[in-house]
Amino acid sequence: MRFRFASLLAVLAVGFTCTGQAQILIAFGQQSTLEDFSHNLAPRVGSPEHAVDKMLEVANLKPGETLYDLGCGDGRILITAASRYKAKGVGIEISENLARTAAERVKKAGLQSQVKIIHGDFMKTDLSAANVVTLYLATAANDTLRPNLERYLKPMTRVVSYDYPIPGWKPIETSETEGRTNAVHTIYLYQVPTSIINKK
Ligand SMILES: C[S@@+](CC[C@H](N)C(=O)[O-])C[C@H]1O[C@@H](n2cnc3c(N)ncnc32)[C@H](O)[C@@H]1O
């Protein structure tokens, strides 16, 4: 009990210093552990609308394909993918607050049959059903995630990363888009190399 209380205090401290109030809700609601916070690999900033459009265009998403957004935030990429491209979507989000918001937005858009939101850690998720993966994390997070991408993804699965490359992978295409401040941001398109899959 003493240990649990100490852990909870530590979690609250981390929540305060790292990402604010939403994390504190998780600590209370879910009895989160310090491990949960150490797996939060990116800040909660949504992609700008035109970046979402460009990422999906670059992904060449087809009707019926399944897009995984790893760290889906409020679900904006999934909602556009499902409504505009008739794709299926799976979003994994570590923040309980954001996962709830995403699920509510999906419901409001009437897309529950196409889009599933999972409140969880994408580092602990089987990604093998994906045809397309979208990322807006950070270079270090992409590096941490890469072994899982190589482990789970089928050959030729497209991976689109906004702003940050995947270290060790060579993009098949890069394009540029404006960010919030008119600065230029890069979108990286990868295709899971058959050479990696052949090593399995
Ligand atoms: C920069 S935001 C991108 C949100 C959304 N993909 C978009 O482009 O609008 C990164 C998201 O990843 C989530 N996240 C970070 N680490 C995670 C993890 N290990 N598992 C699931 N979600 C995570 C954060 O909570 C945050 O919402």
The ligand as an SDF file (V2000), in Angstrom:
LIG
                    3D

 27 29  0  0  0  0  0  0  0  0999 V2000
    2.1480   14.5450  -32.0020 C   0  0  0  0  0  0  0  0  0  0  0  0
    0.6910   13.6770  -31.4710 S   0  0  0  0  0  0  0  0  0  0  0  0
   -0.0050   13.1390  -33.0350 C   0  0  0  0  0  0  0  0  0  0  0  0
   -1.5070   12.9060  -32.9790 C   0  0  0  0  0  0  0  0  0  0  0  0
   -2.1230   12.4170  -34.3000 C   0  0  0  0  0  0  0  0  0  0  0  0
   -1.4410   11.2500  -34.8210 N   0  0  0  0  0  0  0  0  0  0  0  0
   -2.0870   13.5050  -35.3420 C   0  0  0  0  0  0  0  0  0  0  0  0
   -1.2150   13.4380  -36.2260 O   0  0  0  0  0  0  0  0  0  0  0  0
   -2.9090   14.4230  -35.2600 O   0  0  0  0  0  0  0  0  0  0  0  0
    1.4110   12.1770  -30.8030 C   0  0  0  0  0  0  0  0  0  0  0  0
    0.4380   11.3340  -29.9950 C   0  0  0  0  0  0  0  0  0  0  0  0
    1.0610   10.1080  -29.6420 O   0  0  0  0  0  0  0  0  0  0  0  0
    0.5520    9.7150  -28.3590 C   0  0  0  0  0  0  0  0  0  0  0  0
    1.4850    8.7220  -27.8270 N   0  0  0  0  0  0  0  0  0  0  0  0
    2.7600    8.9210  -27.4170 C   0  0  0  0  0  0  0  0  0  0  0  0
    3.3210    7.7540  -27.0460 N   0  0  0  0  0  0  0  0  0  0  0  0
    2.3840    6.7910  -27.2380 C   0  0  0  0  0  0  0  0  0  0  0  0
    2.3800    5.3750  -27.0620 C   0  0  0  0  0  0  0  0  0  0  0  0
    3.4550    4.7280  -26.5990 N   0  0  0  0  0  0  0  0  0  0  0  0
    1.2530    4.6800  -27.3890 N   0  0  0  0  0  0  0  0  0  0  0  0
    0.1500    5.3350  -27.8520 C   0  0  0  0  0  0  0  0  0  0  0  0
    0.0990    6.6820  -28.0370 N   0  0  0  0  0  0  0  0  0  0  0  0
    1.2030    7.3930  -27.7490 C   0  0  0  0  0  0  0  0  0  0  0  0
    0.4960   11.0420  -27.6070 C   0  0  0  0  0  0  0  0  0  0  0  0
   -0.3430   10.9660  -26.4880 O   0  0  0  0  0  0  0  0  0  0  0  0
   -0.0190   11.9870  -28.6960 C   0  0  0  0  0  0  0  0  0  0  0  0
   -1.4180   12.0670  -28.6890 O   0  0  0  0  0  0  0  0  0  0  0  0
  1  2  1  0
  2  3  1  0
  2 10  1  0
  3  4  1  0
  4  5  1  0
  5  6  1  0
  5  7  1  0
  7  8  2  0
  7  9  1  0
 10 11  1  0
 11 12  1  0
 11 26  1  0
 12 13  1  0
 13 14  1  0
 13 24  1  0
 14 15  1  0
 14 23  1  0
 15 16  2  0
 16 17  1  0
 17 18  1  0
 17 23  2  0
 18 19  1  0
 18 20  2  0
 20 21  1  0
 21 22  2  0
 22 23  1  0
 24 25  1  0
 24 26  1  0
 26 27  1  0
M  CHG  2   2   1   9  -1
M  END
$$$$
